[in-house]
Amino acid sequence: MPKAAIGKRLLLRKLGFRTLMDVIPLDASLVRGSHGRLTDRDEDGPLVITDQPRLLRGDRIAAVDVKQLLLDAVFA
């Protein structure tokens, strides 16, 4: 009942009590949707716009290679 927990904490805040707003669970299994899902078509994959063409090693980039590309952009 996350809405009830949020409501309780908001009510306590309105009444002047100090309370920690720790209402977001850290359980990753609660995440729903397409987070991390690979696309069925390459055209629907990641889009990379950069002013550093040396980072791109071809016309296409796999979705699983985006992390390394970002690390190279920041730390290389």
C-alpha positions as CSV (number, residue, x, y, z in Angstrom):
1,M,0.0,0.0,0.0
2,P,2.5,2.6,-1.1
3,K,-0.1,5.4,-1.5
4,A,-1.2,5.0,2.1
5,A,2.5,5.2,3.2
6,I,3.0,8.3,1.2
7,G,-0.2,9.9,2.5
8,K,0.8,9.1,6.1
9,R,4.2,10.8,5.7
10,L,2.7,13.8,3.9
11,L,0.1,14.2,6.7
12,L,2.9,14.0,9.3
13,R,4.8,16.7,7.4
14,K,1.7,18.9,7.3
15,L,1.3,18.5,11.0
16,G,4.8,19.8,11.6
17,F,6.5,16.5,12.3
18,R,9.9,15.8,10.8
19,T,9.8,12.5,8.8
20,L,11.9,10.7,6.3
21,M,10.3,10.4,2.9
22,D,11.6,6.9,2.2
23,V,8.7,5.7,0.2
24,I,10.5,4.4,-2.9
25,P,11.4,0.7,-2.5
26,L,14.9,-0.5,-3.4
27,D,13.6,-3.8,-4.7
28,A,14.6,-4.0,-8.4
29,S,12.0,-6.7,-9.2
30,L,9.3,-4.1,-8.8
31,V,10.5,-2.3,-12.0
32,R,8.1,-2.9,-14.9
33,G,8.2,-2.0,-18.5
34,S,10.8,-2.1,-21.1
35,H,13.8,-1.3,-19.0
36,G,16.8,-2.9,-20.7
37,R,14.8,-4.7,-23.3
38,L,16.7,-5.1,-26.6
39,T,14.7,-3.9,-29.6
40,D,13.4,-6.2,-32.3
41,R,14.6,-4.0,-35.1
42,D,17.9,-2.2,-35.4
43,E,16.2,1.0,-36.5
44,D,14.5,1.2,-33.1
45,G,17.8,0.9,-31.1
46,P,19.8,3.6,-29.5
47,L,20.5,7.0,-31.1
48,V,23.9,8.5,-30.5
49,I,24.6,12.1,-31.3
50,T,28.1,13.2,-30.7
51,D,30.7,15.8,-31.8
52,Q,33.4,13.2,-31.3
53,P,33.3,10.9,-34.4
54,R,36.2,8.8,-33.1
55,L,33.8,7.2,-30.6
56,L,31.6,5.7,-33.4
57,R,33.3,2.7,-35.0
58,G,30.7,2.2,-37.7
59,D,27.2,3.2,-38.9
60,R,25.4,1.2,-36.3
61,I,25.9,0.5,-32.6
62,A,24.5,-2.3,-30.6
63,A,22.4,-1.4,-27.6
64,V,24.7,-3.4,-25.3
65,D,27.6,-1.2,-26.5
66,V,26.2,2.1,-25.3
67,K,27.6,1.9,-21.8
68,Q,31.2,1.4,-23.1
69,L,30.7,4.2,-25.6
70,L,29.7,6.6,-22.8
71,L,32.6,5.5,-20.6
72,D,35.0,6.1,-23.6
73,A,33.4,9.6,-24.1
74,V,33.9,10.6,-20.5
75,F,37.2,8.9,-19.6
76,A,39.1,8.6,-22.8
